[in-house]
Amino acid sequence: MSSTSFHRHFKAVTGHSPLLFQRKVRLMEAKKLLGAGSASVSQVAYEVGYLSPAQFSREYKSMFGSSPKADLQR
């Protein structure tokens, strides 16, 4: 299967591109980990696969509307 065909089929099944789907899965896992309160924001960012805590924070805030630090404190 070609890359283009894979992307088209993936989007038909999930409604998202592979990269967006991966981002959403990582951020949902991060929200769960932050809710448990057992790790810092940086630790959670690295655990879910981000290399940059700053990038993680930007994408988290974009998806959930609040910063990961605010969710960790709740």
PQR file with spaces between the fields and no chain letter, atoms N, CA, C, O and H, PARSE charges and radii, in Angstrom:
ATOM       1  N    MET     1       0.853   -1.168    0.000 -0.4000 1.5000
ATOM       2  CA   MET     1       0.000    0.000    0.000 -0.0000 2.0000
ATOM       3  C    MET     1       0.902    1.236    0.000  0.5500 1.7000
ATOM       4  O    MET     1       1.860    1.321    0.768 -0.5500 1.4000
ATOM       5  N    SER     2       0.589    2.157   -0.845 -0.4000 1.5000
ATOM       6  CA   SER     2       1.385    3.378   -0.912 -0.0000 2.0000
ATOM       7  C    SER     2       1.082    4.268    0.295  0.5500 1.7000
ATOM       8  O    SER     2       0.070    4.096    0.974 -0.5500 1.4000
ATOM       9  H    SER     2      -0.189    2.088   -1.469  0.4000 1.0000
ATOM      10  N    SER     3       1.957    5.197    0.539 -0.4000 1.5000
ATOM      11  CA   SER     3       1.789    6.134    1.648 -0.0000 2.0000
ATOM      12  C    SER     3       0.511    6.949    1.478  0.5500 1.7000
ATOM      13  O    SER     3      -0.235    7.149    2.437 -0.5500 1.4000
ATOM      14  H    SER     3       2.779    5.337   -0.013  0.4000 1.0000
ATOM      15  N    THR     4       0.264    7.411    0.281 -0.4000 1.5000
ATOM      16  CA   THR     4      -0.932    8.211    0.010 -0.0000 2.0000
ATOM      17  C    THR     4      -2.194    7.396    0.253  0.5500 1.7000
ATOM      18  O    THR     4      -3.154    7.893    0.842 -0.5500 1.4000
ATOM      19  H    THR     4       0.869    7.249   -0.498  0.4000 1.0000
ATOM      20  N    SER     5      -2.196    6.156   -0.198 -0.4000 1.5000
ATOM      21  CA   SER     5      -3.345    5.283   -0.002 -0.0000 2.0000
ATOM      22  C    SER     5      -3.556    4.998    1.485  0.5500 1.7000
ATOM      23  O    SER     5      -4.689    5.010    1.966 -0.5500 1.4000
ATOM      24  H    SER     5      -1.417    5.752   -0.677  0.4000 1.0000
ATOM      25  N    PHE     6      -2.481    4.745    2.203 -0.4000 1.5000
ATOM      26  CA   PHE     6      -2.582    4.510    3.644 -0.0000 2.0000
ATOM      27  C    PHE     6      -3.210    5.708    4.344  0.5500 1.7000
ATOM      28  O    PHE     6      -4.126    5.545    5.151 -0.5500 1.4000
ATOM      29  H    PHE     6      -1.560    4.735    1.813  0.4000 1.0000
ATOM      30  N    HIS     7      -2.728    6.902    4.043 -0.4000 1.5000
ATOM      31  CA   HIS     7      -3.256    8.114    4.679 -0.0000 2.0000
ATOM      32  C    HIS     7      -4.742    8.282    4.374  0.5500 1.7000
ATOM      33  O    HIS     7      -5.524    8.638    5.256 -0.5500 1.4000
ATOM      34  H    HIS     7      -1.984    7.034    3.387  0.4000 1.0000
ATOM      35  N    ARG     8      -5.123    8.030    3.150 -0.4000 1.5000
ATOM      36  CA   ARG     8      -6.523    8.172    2.755 -0.0000 2.0000
ATOM      37  C    ARG     8      -7.398    7.162    3.508  0.5500 1.7000
ATOM      38  O    ARG     8      -8.456    7.523    4.024 -0.5500 1.4000
ATOM      39  H    ARG     8      -4.489    7.740    2.433  0.4000 1.0000
ATOM      40  N    HIS     9      -6.962    5.906    3.571 -0.4000 1.5000
ATOM      41  CA   HIS     9      -7.727    4.879    4.284 -0.0000 2.0000
ATOM      42  C    HIS     9      -7.757    5.142    5.795  0.5500 1.7000
ATOM      43  O    HIS     9      -8.791    4.963    6.440 -0.5500 1.4000
ATOM      44  H    HIS     9      -6.102    5.612    3.152  0.4000 1.0000
ATOM      45  N    PHE    10      -6.647    5.556    6.340 -0.4000 1.5000
ATOM      46  CA   PHE    10      -6.562    5.851    7.768 -0.0000 2.0000
ATOM      47  C    PHE    10      -7.537    6.963    8.126  0.5500 1.7000
ATOM      48  O    PHE    10      -8.262    6.868    9.117 -0.5500 1.4000
ATOM      49  H    PHE    10      -5.807    5.701    5.816  0.4000 1.0000
ATOM      50  N    LYS    11      -7.551    8.014    7.319 -0.4000 1.5000
ATOM      51  CA   LYS    11      -8.436    9.148    7.583 -0.0000 2.0000
ATOM      52  C    LYS    11      -9.897    8.748    7.436  0.5500 1.7000
ATOM      53  O    LYS    11     -10.752    9.250    8.166 -0.5500 1.4000
ATOM      54  H    LYS    11      -6.962    8.091    6.515  0.4000 1.0000
ATOM      55  N    ALA    12     -10.193    7.852    6.503 -0.4000 1.5000
ATOM      56  CA   ALA    12     -11.571    7.386    6.330 -0.0000 2.0000
ATOM      57  C    ALA    12     -12.053    6.625    7.565  0.5500 1.7000
ATOM      58  O    ALA    12     -13.218    6.731    7.948 -0.5500 1.4000
ATOM      59  H    ALA    12      -9.498    7.444    5.911  0.4000 1.0000
ATOM      60  N    VAL    13     -11.161    5.862    8.181 -0.4000 1.5000
ATOM      61  CA   VAL    13     -11.535    5.055    9.343 -0.0000 2.0000
ATOM      62  C    VAL    13     -11.575    5.885   10.624  0.5500 1.7000
ATOM      63  O    VAL    13     -12.517    5.770   11.407 -0.5500 1.4000
ATOM      64  H    VAL    13     -10.215    5.775    7.869  0.4000 1.0000
ATOM      65  N    THR    14     -10.555    6.725   10.844 -0.4000 1.5000
ATOM      66  CA   THR    14     -10.443    7.450   12.111 -0.0000 2.0000
ATOM      67  C    THR    14     -10.983    8.870   12.067  0.5500 1.7000
ATOM      68  O    THR    14     -11.338    9.431   13.104 -0.5500 1.4000
ATOM      69  H    THR    14      -9.789    6.820   10.207  0.4000 1.0000
ATOM      70  N    GLY    15     -11.048    9.451   10.887 -0.4000 1.5000
ATOM      71  CA   GLY    15     -11.472   10.847   10.768 -0.0000 2.0000
ATOM      72  C    GLY    15     -10.327   11.830   10.960  0.5500 1.7000
ATOM      73  O    GLY    15     -10.537   13.043   10.924 -0.5500 1.4000
ATOM      74  H    GLY    15     -10.760    8.995   10.045  0.4000 1.0000
ATOM      75  N    HIS    16      -9.116   11.316   11.165 -0.4000 1.5000
ATOM      76  CA   HIS    16      -7.938   12.158   11.395 -0.0000 2.0000
ATOM      77  C    HIS    16      -6.763   11.629   10.583  0.5500 1.7000
ATOM      78  O    HIS    16      -6.720   10.458   10.207 -0.5500 1.4000
ATOM      79  H    HIS    16      -8.946   10.331   11.194  0.4000 1.0000
ATOM      80  N    SER    17      -5.818   12.515   10.325 -0.4000 1.5000
ATOM      81  CA   SER    17      -4.576   12.074    9.698 -0.0000 2.0000
ATOM      82  C    SER    17      -3.787   11.253   10.721  0.5500 1.7000
ATOM      83  O    SER    17      -4.028   11.381   11.922 -0.5500 1.4000
ATOM      84  H    SER    17      -5.853   13.467   10.631  0.4000 1.0000
ATOM      85  N    PRO    18      -2.848   10.413   10.271 -0.5600 1.5000
ATOM      86  CA   PRO    18      -2.063    9.621   11.231  0.2800 2.0000
ATOM      87  C    PRO    18      -1.338   10.470   12.277  0.5500 1.7000
ATOM      88  O    PRO    18      -1.297   10.101   13.451 -0.5500 1.4000
ATOM      89  N    LEU    19      -0.770   11.599   11.862 -0.4000 1.5000
ATOM      90  CA   LEU    19      -0.055   12.444   12.827 -0.0000 2.0000
ATOM      91  C    LEU    19      -0.996   13.068   13.854  0.5500 1.7000
ATOM      92  O    LEU    19      -0.676   13.114   15.042 -0.5500 1.4000
ATOM      93  H    LEU    19      -0.804   11.899   10.909  0.4000 1.0000
ATOM      94  N    LEU    20      -2.146   13.542   13.406 -0.4000 1.5000
ATOM      95  CA   LEU    20      -3.106   14.126   14.335 -0.0000 2.0000
ATOM      96  C    LEU    20      -3.647   13.064   15.290  0.5500 1.7000
ATOM      97  O    LEU    20      -3.830   13.328   16.479 -0.5500 1.4000
ATOM      98  H    LEU    20      -2.406   13.504   12.441  0.4000 1.0000
ATOM      99  N    PHE    21      -3.900   11.875   14.773 -0.4000 1.5000
ATOM     100  CA   PHE    21      -4.370   10.776   15.614 -0.0000 2.0000
ATOM     101  C    PHE    21      -3.345   10.436   16.688  0.5500 1.7000
ATOM     102  O    PHE    21      -3.697   10.263   17.854 -0.5500 1.4000
ATOM     103  H    PHE    21      -3.752   11.660   13.808  0.4000 1.0000
ATOM     104  N    GLN    22      -2.073   10.342   16.294 -0.4000 1.5000
ATOM     105  CA   GLN    22      -0.999   10.043   17.244 -0.0000 2.0000
ATOM     106  C    GLN    22      -0.909   11.139   18.307  0.5500 1.7000
ATOM     107  O    GLN    22      -0.741   10.845   19.491 -0.5500 1.4000
ATOM     108  H    GLN    22      -1.787   10.483   15.346  0.4000 1.0000
ATOM     109  N    ARG    23      -1.020   12.397   17.887 -0.4000 1.5000
ATOM     110  CA   ARG    23      -0.967   13.518   18.832 -0.0000 2.0000
ATOM     111  C    ARG    23      -2.102   13.417   19.832  0.5500 1.7000
ATOM     112  O    ARG    23      -1.891   13.602   21.030 -0.5500 1.4000
ATOM     113  H    ARG    23      -1.156   12.636   16.926  0.4000 1.0000
ATOM     114  N    LYS    24      -3.320   13.122   19.350 -0.4000 1.5000
ATOM     115  CA   LYS    24      -4.465   13.026   20.246 -0.0000 2.0000
ATOM     116  C    LYS    24      -4.301   11.890   21.248  0.5500 1.7000
ATOM     117  O    LYS    24      -4.628   12.051   22.424 -0.5500 1.4000
ATOM     118  H    LYS    24      -3.492   12.972   18.376  0.4000 1.0000
ATOM     119  N    VAL    25      -3.799   10.747   20.796 -0.4000 1.5000
ATOM     120  CA   VAL    25      -3.595    9.610   21.691 -0.0000 2.0000
ATOM     121  C    VAL    25      -2.568    9.969   22.768  0.5500 1.7000
ATOM     122  O    VAL    25      -2.772    9.679   23.946 -0.5500 1.4000
ATOM     123  H    VAL    25      -3.533   10.617   19.840  0.4000 1.0000
ATOM     124  N    ARG    26      -1.475   10.595   22.361 -0.4000 1.5000
ATOM     125  CA   ARG    26      -0.446   10.996   23.333 -0.0000 2.0000
ATOM     126  C    ARG    26      -1.001   11.984   24.350  0.5500 1.7000
ATOM     127  O    ARG    26      -0.737   11.860   25.546 -0.5500 1.4000
ATOM     128  H    ARG    26      -1.310   10.830   21.403  0.4000 1.0000
ATOM     129  N    LEU    27      -1.768   12.965   23.882 -0.4000 1.5000
ATOM     130  CA   LEU    27      -2.288   13.986   24.788 -0.0000 2.0000
ATOM     131  C    LEU    27      -3.362   13.425   25.720  0.5500 1.7000
ATOM     132  O    LEU    27      -3.460   13.854   26.870 -0.5500 1.4000
ATOM     133  H    LEU    27      -1.982   13.066   22.910  0.4000 1.0000
ATOM     134  N    MET    28      -4.161   12.484   25.248 -0.4000 1.5000
ATOM     135  CA   MET    28      -5.150   11.856   26.129 -0.0000 2.0000
ATOM     136  C    MET    28      -4.449   11.056   27.232  0.5500 1.7000
ATOM     137  O    MET    28      -4.876   11.075   28.386 -0.5500 1.4000
ATOM     138  H    MET    28      -4.081   12.136   24.314  0.4000 1.0000
ATOM     139  N    GLU    29      -3.382   10.361   26.872 -0.4000 1.5000
ATOM     140  CA   GLU    29      -2.601    9.621   27.871 -0.0000 2.0000
ATOM     141  C    GLU    29      -1.963   10.596   28.868  0.5500 1.7000
ATOM     142  O    GLU    29      -1.929   10.330   30.069 -0.5500 1.4000
ATOM     143  H    GLU    29      -3.035   10.346   25.935  0.4000 1.0000
ATOM     144  N    ALA    30      -1.464   11.714   28.366 -0.4000 1.5000
ATOM     145  CA   ALA    30      -0.851   12.722   29.235 -0.0000 2.0000
ATOM     146  C    ALA    30      -1.880   13.277   30.214  0.5500 1.7000
ATOM     147  O    ALA    30      -1.572   13.469   31.390 -0.5500 1.4000
ATOM     148  H    ALA    30      -1.491   11.930   27.390  0.4000 1.0000
ATOM     149  N    LYS    31      -3.088   13.535   29.747 -0.4000 1.5000
ATOM     150  CA   LYS    31      -4.134   14.050   30.628 -0.0000 2.0000
ATOM     151  C    LYS    31      -4.427   13.050   31.742  0.5500 1.7000
ATOM     152  O    LYS    31      -4.633   13.433   32.893 -0.5500 1.4000
ATOM     153  H    LYS    31      -3.338   13.379   28.792  0.4000 1.0000
ATOM     154  N    LYS    32      -4.444   11.770   31.391 -0.4000 1.5000
ATOM     155  CA   LYS    32      -4.669   10.721   32.391 -0.0000 2.0000
ATOM     156  C    LYS    32      -3.537   10.700   33.422  0.5500 1.7000
ATOM     157  O    LYS    32      -3.789   10.606   34.623 -0.5500 1.4000
ATOM     158  H    LYS    32      -4.277   11.458   30.456  0.4000 1.0000
ATOM     159  N    LEU    33      -2.288   10.788   32.948 -0.4000 1.5000
ATOM     160  CA   LEU    33      -1.139   10.777   33.854 -0.0000 2.0000
ATOM     161  C    LEU    33      -1.116   12.016   34.750  0.5500 1.7000
ATOM     162  O    LEU    33      -0.793   11.924   35.934 -0.5500 1.4000
ATOM     163  H    LEU    33      -2.083   10.864   31.972  0.4000 1.0000
ATOM     164  N    LEU    34      -1.459   13.166   34.185 -0.4000 1.5000
ATOM     165  CA   LEU    34      -1.487   14.388   34.987 -0.0000 2.0000
ATOM     166  C    LEU    34      -2.599   14.323   36.028  0.5500 1.7000
ATOM     167  O    LEU    34      -2.453   14.836   37.137 -0.5500 1.4000
ATOM     168  H    LEU    34      -1.722   13.241   33.223  0.4000 1.0000
ATOM     169  N    GLY    35      -3.698   13.695   35.669 -0.4000 1.5000
ATOM     170  CA   GLY    35      -4.803   13.531   36.619 -0.0000 2.0000
ATOM     171  C    GLY    35      -4.412   12.672   37.802  0.5500 1.7000
ATOM     172  O    GLY    35      -4.889   12.877   38.918 -0.5500 1.4000
ATOM     173  H    GLY    35      -3.818   13.278   34.768  0.4000 1.0000
ATOM     174  N    ALA    36      -3.533   11.701   37.551 -0.4000 1.5000
ATOM     175  CA   ALA    36      -3.052   10.843   38.640 -0.0000 2.0000
ATOM     176  C    ALA    36      -2.121   11.611   39.574  0.5500 1.7000
ATOM     177  O    ALA    36      -1.983   11.260   40.745 -0.5500 1.4000
ATOM     178  H    ALA    36      -3.145   11.535   36.645  0.4000 1.0000
ATOM     179  N    GLY    37      -1.477   12.669   39.049 -0.4000 1.5000
ATOM     180  CA   GLY    37      -0.631   13.526   39.867 -0.0000 2.0000
ATOM     181  C    GLY    37       0.666   12.905   40.319  0.5500 1.7000
ATOM     182  O    GLY    37       1.267   13.369   41.288 -0.5500 1.4000
ATOM     183  H    GLY    37      -1.589   12.954   38.097  0.4000 1.0000
ATOM     184  N    SER    38       1.112   11.867   39.642 -0.4000 1.5000
ATOM     185  CA   SER    38       2.308   11.168   40.108 -0.0000 2.0000
ATOM     186  C    SER    38       3.601   11.647   39.453  0.5500 1.7000
ATOM     187  O    SER    38       4.675   11.163   39.811 -0.5500 1.4000
ATOM     188  H    SER    38       0.624   11.489   38.855  0.4000 1.0000
ATOM     189  N    ALA    39       3.531   12.585   38.502 -0.4000 1.5000
ATOM     190  CA   ALA    39       4.734   13.030   37.797 -0.0000 2.0000
ATOM     191  C    ALA    39       4.606   14.502   37.440  0.5500 1.7000
ATOM     192  O    ALA    39       3.509   15.059   37.400 -0.5500 1.4000
ATOM     193  H    ALA    39       2.658   12.978   38.212  0.4000 1.0000
ATOM     194  N    SER    40       5.753   15.116   37.183 -0.4000 1.5000
ATOM     195  CA   SER    40       5.757   16.520   36.775 -0.0000 2.0000
ATOM     196  C    SER    40       5.344   16.626   35.310  0.5500 1.7000
ATOM     197  O    SER    40       5.261   15.621   34.604 -0.5500 1.4000
ATOM     198  H    SER    40       6.644   14.663   37.215  0.4000 1.0000
ATOM     199  N    VAL    41       5.089   17.841   34.869 -0.4000 1.5000
ATOM     200  CA   VAL    41       4.702   18.081   33.481 -0.0000 2.0000
ATOM     201  C    VAL    41       5.800   17.609   32.535  0.5500 1.7000
ATOM     202  O    VAL    41       5.507   16.965   31.528 -0.5500 1.4000
ATOM     203  H    VAL    41       5.157   18.657   35.443  0.4000 1.0000
ATOM     204  N    SER    42       7.049   17.917   32.840 -0.4000 1.5000
ATOM     205  CA   SER    42       8.164   17.489   31.984 -0.0000 2.0000
ATOM     206  C    SER    42       8.264   15.978   31.916  0.5500 1.7000
ATOM     207  O    SER    42       8.476   15.420   30.840 -0.5500 1.4000
ATOM     208  H    SER    42       7.287   18.440   33.658  0.4000 1.0000
ATOM     209  N    GLN    43       8.115   15.311   33.042 -0.4000 1.5000
ATOM     210  CA   GLN    43       8.177   13.849   33.058 -0.0000 2.0000
ATOM     211  C    GLN    43       7.063   13.247   32.214  0.5500 1.7000
ATOM     212  O    GLN    43       7.292   12.295   31.467 -0.5500 1.4000
ATOM     213  H    GLN    43       7.943   15.764   33.916  0.4000 1.0000
ATOM     214  N    VAL    44       5.869   13.792   32.327 -0.4000 1.5000
ATOM     215  CA   VAL    44       4.742   13.298   31.543 -0.0000 2.0000
ATOM     216  C    VAL    44       4.995   13.529   30.058  0.5500 1.7000
ATOM     217  O    VAL    44       4.715   12.655   29.238 -0.5500 1.4000
ATOM     218  H    VAL    44       5.683   14.565   32.934  0.4000 1.0000
ATOM     219  N    ALA    45       5.523   14.702   29.708 -0.4000 1.5000
ATOM     220  CA   ALA    45       5.814   15.000   28.304 -0.0000 2.0000
ATOM     221  C    ALA    45       6.758   13.961   27.721  0.5500 1.7000
ATOM     222  O    ALA    45       6.524   13.454   26.624 -0.5500 1.4000
ATOM     223  H    ALA    45       5.750   15.412   30.374  0.4000 1.0000
ATOM     224  N    TYR    46       7.818   13.643   28.444 -0.4000 1.5000
ATOM     225  CA   TYR    46       8.773   12.645   27.956 -0.0000 2.0000
ATOM     226  C    TYR    46       8.154   11.248   27.925  0.5500 1.7000
ATOM     227  O    TYR    46       8.424   10.471   27.009 -0.5500 1.4000
ATOM     228  H    TYR    46       8.008   14.054   29.335  0.4000 1.0000
ATOM     229  N    GLU    47       7.336   10.927   28.908 -0.4000 1.5000
ATOM     230  CA   GLU    47       6.705    9.599   28.977 -0.0000 2.0000
ATOM     231  C    GLU    47       5.800    9.318   27.787  0.5500 1.7000
ATOM     232  O    GLU    47       5.743    8.191   27.295 -0.5500 1.4000
ATOM     233  H    GLU    47       7.116   11.558   29.653  0.4000 1.0000
ATOM     234  N    VAL    48       5.095   10.342   27.326 -0.4000 1.5000
ATOM     235  CA   VAL    48       4.158   10.127   26.216 -0.0000 2.0000
ATOM     236  C    VAL    48       4.807   10.349   24.854  0.5500 1.7000
ATOM     237  O    VAL    48       4.139   10.234   23.826 -0.5500 1.4000
ATOM     238  H    VAL    48       5.141   11.258   27.726  0.4000 1.0000
ATOM     239  N    GLY    49       6.103   10.665   24.835 -0.4000 1.5000
ATOM     240  CA   GLY    49       6.820   10.705   23.565 -0.0000 2.0000
ATOM     241  C    GLY    49       7.231   12.057   23.040  0.5500 1.7000
ATOM     242  O    GLY    49       7.733   12.146   21.919 -0.5500 1.4000
ATOM     243  H    GLY    49       6.645   10.758   25.670  0.4000 1.0000
ATOM     244  N    TYR    50       7.038   13.112   23.804 -0.4000 1.5000
ATOM     245  CA   TYR    50       7.473   14.432   23.359 -0.0000 2.0000
ATOM     246  C    TYR    50       8.938   14.640   23.732  0.5500 1.7000
ATOM     247  O    TYR    50       9.380   14.226   24.804 -0.5500 1.4000
ATOM     248  H    TYR    50       6.630   13.039   24.714  0.4000 1.0000
ATOM     249  N    LEU    51       9.673   15.273   22.852 -0.4000 1.5000
ATOM     250  CA   LEU    51      11.075   15.582   23.122 -0.0000 2.0000
ATOM     251  C    LEU    51      11.232   16.964   23.745  0.5500 1.7000
ATOM     252  O    LEU    51      12.269   17.274   24.330 -0.5500 1.4000
ATOM     253  H    LEU    51       9.314   15.609   21.981  0.4000 1.0000
ATOM     254  N    SER    52      10.205   17.786   23.616 -0.4000 1.5000
ATOM     255  CA   SER    52      10.249   19.143   24.128 -0.0000 2.0000
ATOM     256  C    SER    52       9.041   19.397   25.037  0.5500 1.7000
ATOM     257  O    SER    52       7.903   19.345   24.571 -0.5500 1.4000
ATOM     258  H    SER    52       9.362   17.534   23.141  0.4000 1.0000
ATOM     259  N    PRO    53       9.271   19.667   26.318 -0.5600 1.5000
ATOM     260  CA   PRO    53       8.150   20.002   27.204  0.2800 2.0000
ATOM     261  C    PRO    53       7.400   21.262   26.759  0.5500 1.7000
ATOM     262  O    PRO    53       6.196   21.382   26.988 -0.5500 1.4000
ATOM     263  N    ALA    54       8.104   22.191   26.130 -0.4000 1.5000
ATOM     264  CA   ALA    54       7.442   23.411   25.649 -0.0000 2.0000
ATOM     265  C    ALA    54       6.449   23.077   24.534  0.5500 1.7000
ATOM     266  O    ALA    54       5.325   23.580   24.533 -0.5500 1.4000
ATOM     267  H    ALA    54       9.081   22.094   25.944  0.4000 1.0000
ATOM     268  N    GLN    55       6.854   22.241   23.600 -0.4000 1.5000
ATOM     269  CA   GLN    55       5.960   21.818   22.516 -0.0000 2.0000
ATOM     270  C    GLN    55       4.774   21.048   23.087  0.5500 1.7000
ATOM     271  O    GLN    55       3.638   21.235   22.652 -0.5500 1.4000
ATOM     272  H    GLN    55       7.766   21.832   23.602  0.4000 1.0000
ATOM     273  N    PHE    56       5.041   20.191   24.054 -0.4000 1.5000
ATOM     274  CA   PHE    56       3.979   19.443   24.720 -0.0000 2.0000
ATOM     275  C    PHE    56       2.968   20.395   25.353  0.5500 1.7000
ATOM     276  O    PHE    56       1.760   20.219   25.195 -0.5500 1.4000
ATOM     277  H    PHE    56       5.964   20.039   24.407  0.4000 1.0000
ATOM     278  N    SER    57       3.458   21.390   26.061 -0.4000 1.5000
ATOM     279  CA   SER    57       2.564   22.343   26.726 -0.0000 2.0000
ATOM     280  C    SER    57       1.707   23.108   25.728  0.5500 1.7000
ATOM     281  O    SER    57       0.517   23.318   25.961 -0.5500 1.4000
ATOM     282  H    SER    57       4.439   21.533   26.190  0.4000 1.0000
ATOM     283  N    ARG    58       2.308   23.526   24.616 -0.4000 1.5000
ATOM     284  CA   ARG    58       1.549   24.249   23.586 -0.0000 2.0000
ATOM     285  C    ARG    58       0.434   23.378   23.006  0.5500 1.7000
ATOM     286  O    ARG    58      -0.705   23.825   22.875 -0.5500 1.4000
ATOM     287  H    ARG    58       3.275   23.356   24.427  0.4000 1.0000
ATOM     288  N    GLU    59       0.764   22.151   22.664 -0.4000 1.5000
ATOM     289  CA   GLU    59      -0.228   21.265   22.057 -0.0000 2.0000
ATOM     290  C    GLU    59      -1.292   20.849   23.068  0.5500 1.7000
ATOM     291  O    GLU    59      -2.461   20.707   22.710 -0.5500 1.4000
ATOM     292  H    GLU    59       1.689   21.788   22.770  0.4000 1.0000
ATOM     293  N    TYR    60      -0.904   20.654   24.313 -0.4000 1.5000
ATOM     294  CA   TYR    60      -1.850   20.290   25.366 -0.0000 2.0000
ATOM     295  C    TYR    60      -2.862   21.417   25.563  0.5500 1.7000
ATOM     296  O    TYR    60      -4.069   21.181   25.616 -0.5500 1.4000
ATOM     297  H    TYR    60       0.046   20.769   24.604  0.4000 1.0000
ATOM     298  N    LYS    61      -2.356   22.635   25.670 -0.4000 1.5000
ATOM     299  CA   LYS    61      -3.240   23.783   25.872 -0.0000 2.0000
ATOM     300  C    LYS    61      -4.154   23.984   24.671  0.5500 1.7000
ATOM     301  O    LYS    61      -5.321   24.344   24.827 -0.5500 1.4000
ATOM     302  H    LYS    61      -1.375   22.827   25.627  0.4000 1.0000
ATOM     303  N    SER    62      -3.626   23.753   23.476 -0.4000 1.5000
ATOM     304  CA   SER    62      -4.428   23.882   22.267 -0.0000 2.0000
ATOM     305  C    SER    62      -5.572   22.867   22.251  0.5500 1.7000
ATOM     306  O    SER    62      -6.680   23.186   21.820 -0.5500 1.4000
ATOM     307  H    SER    62      -2.678   23.461   23.349  0.4000 1.0000
ATOM     308  N    MET    63      -5.310   21.671   22.709 -0.4000 1.5000
ATOM     309  CA   MET    63      -6.333   20.614   22.676 -0.0000 2.0000
ATOM     310  C    MET    63      -7.338   20.721   23.814  0.5500 1.7000
ATOM     311  O    MET    63      -8.536   20.545   23.594 -0.5500 1.4000
ATOM     312  H    MET    63      -4.410   21.412   23.059  0.4000 1.0000
ATOM     313  N    PHE    64      -6.872   21.004   25.025 -0.4000 1.5000
ATOM     314  CA   PHE    64      -7.741   20.960   26.198 -0.0000 2.0000
ATOM     315  C    PHE    64      -8.153   22.339   26.728  0.5500 1.7000
ATOM     316  O    PHE    64      -9.048   22.424   27.568 -0.5500 1.4000
ATOM     317  H    PHE    64      -5.899   21.147   25.203  0.4000 1.0000
ATOM     318  N    GLY    65      -7.528   23.407   26.261 -0.4000 1.5000
ATOM     319  CA   GLY    65      -7.921   24.744   26.689 -0.0000 2.0000
ATOM     320  C    GLY    65      -7.302   25.221   27.989  0.5500 1.7000
ATOM     321  O    GLY    65      -7.517   26.364   28.391 -0.5500 1.4000
ATOM     322  H    GLY    65      -6.800   23.338   25.578  0.4000 1.0000
ATOM     323  N    SER    66      -6.542   24.371   28.649 -0.4000 1.5000
ATOM     324  CA   SER    66      -5.831   24.780   29.855 -0.0000 2.0000
ATOM     325  C    SER    66      -4.438   24.175   29.819  0.5500 1.7000
ATOM     326  O    SER    66      -4.189   23.181   29.136 -0.5500 1.4000
ATOM     327  H    SER    66      -6.368   23.442   28.322  0.4000 1.0000
ATOM     328  N    SER    67      -3.549   24.786   30.556 -0.4000 1.5000
ATOM     329  CA   SER    67      -2.166   24.307   30.535 -0.0000 2.0000
ATOM     330  C    SER    67      -2.053   22.997   31.311  0.5500 1.7000
ATOM     331  O    SER    67      -2.867   22.721   32.193 -0.5500 1.4000
ATOM     332  H    SER    67      -3.751   25.593   31.111  0.4000 1.0000
ATOM     333  N    PRO    68      -1.045   22.191   30.982 -0.5600 1.5000
ATOM     334  CA   PRO    68      -0.865   20.941   31.736  0.2800 2.0000
ATOM     335  C    PRO    68      -0.541   21.206   33.203  0.5500 1.7000
ATOM     336  O    PRO    68      -0.911   20.416   34.071 -0.5500 1.4000
ATOM     337  N    LYS    69       0.142   22.304   33.484 -0.4000 1.5000
ATOM     338  CA   LYS    69       0.462   22.633   34.876 -0.0000 2.0000
ATOM     339  C    LYS    69      -0.810   22.913   35.664  0.5500 1.7000
ATOM     340  O    LYS    69      -0.926   22.508   36.821 -0.5500 1.4000
ATOM     341  H    LYS    69       0.442   22.946   32.779  0.4000 1.0000
ATOM     342  N    ALA    70      -1.768   23.607   35.044 -0.4000 1.5000
ATOM     343  CA   ALA    70      -3.037   23.883   35.721 -0.0000 2.0000
ATOM     344  C    ALA    70      -3.789   22.582   35.988  0.5500 1.7000
ATOM     345  O    ALA    70      -4.371   22.414   37.060 -0.5500 1.4000
ATOM     346  H    ALA    70      -1.674   23.936   34.104  0.4000 1.0000
ATOM     347  N    ASP    71      -3.781   21.657   35.021 -0.4000 1.5000
ATOM     348  CA   ASP    71      -4.460   20.378   35.229 -0.0000 2.0000
ATOM     349  C    ASP    71      -3.760   19.531   36.288  0.5500 1.7000
ATOM     350  O    ASP    71      -4.415   18.789   37.021 -0.5500 1.4000
ATOM     351  H    ASP    71      -3.308   21.794   34.150  0.4000 1.0000
ATOM     352  N    LEU    72      -2.445   19.635   36.373 -0.4000 1.5000
ATOM     353  CA   LEU    72      -1.701   18.889   37.375 -0.0000 2.0000
ATOM     354  C    LEU    72      -2.047   19.395   38.779  0.5500 1.7000
ATOM     355  O    LEU    72      -2.123   18.609   39.724 -0.5500 1.4000
ATOM     356  H    LEU    72      -1.913   20.238   35.779  0.4000 1.0000
ATOM     357  N    GLN    73      -2.253   20.688   38.910 -0.4000 1.5000
ATOM     358  CA   GLN    73      -2.539   21.276   40.229 -0.0000 2.0000
ATOM     359  C    GLN    73      -3.968   20.989   40.687  0.5500 1.7000
ATOM     360  O    GLN    73      -4.258   21.068   41.881 -0.5500 1.4000
ATOM     361  H    GLN    73      -2.191   21.327   38.143  0.4000 1.0000
ATOM     362  N    ARG    74      -4.860   20.660   39.759 -0.4000 1.5000
ATOM     363  CA   ARG    74      -6.264   20.366   40.145 -0.0000 2.0000
ATOM     364  C    ARG    74      -6.402   19.022   40.755  0.5500 1.7000
ATOM     365  O    ARG    74      -7.505   18.625   41.131 -0.5500 1.4000
ATOM     366  H    ARG    74      -4.624   20.596   38.789  0.4000 1.0000
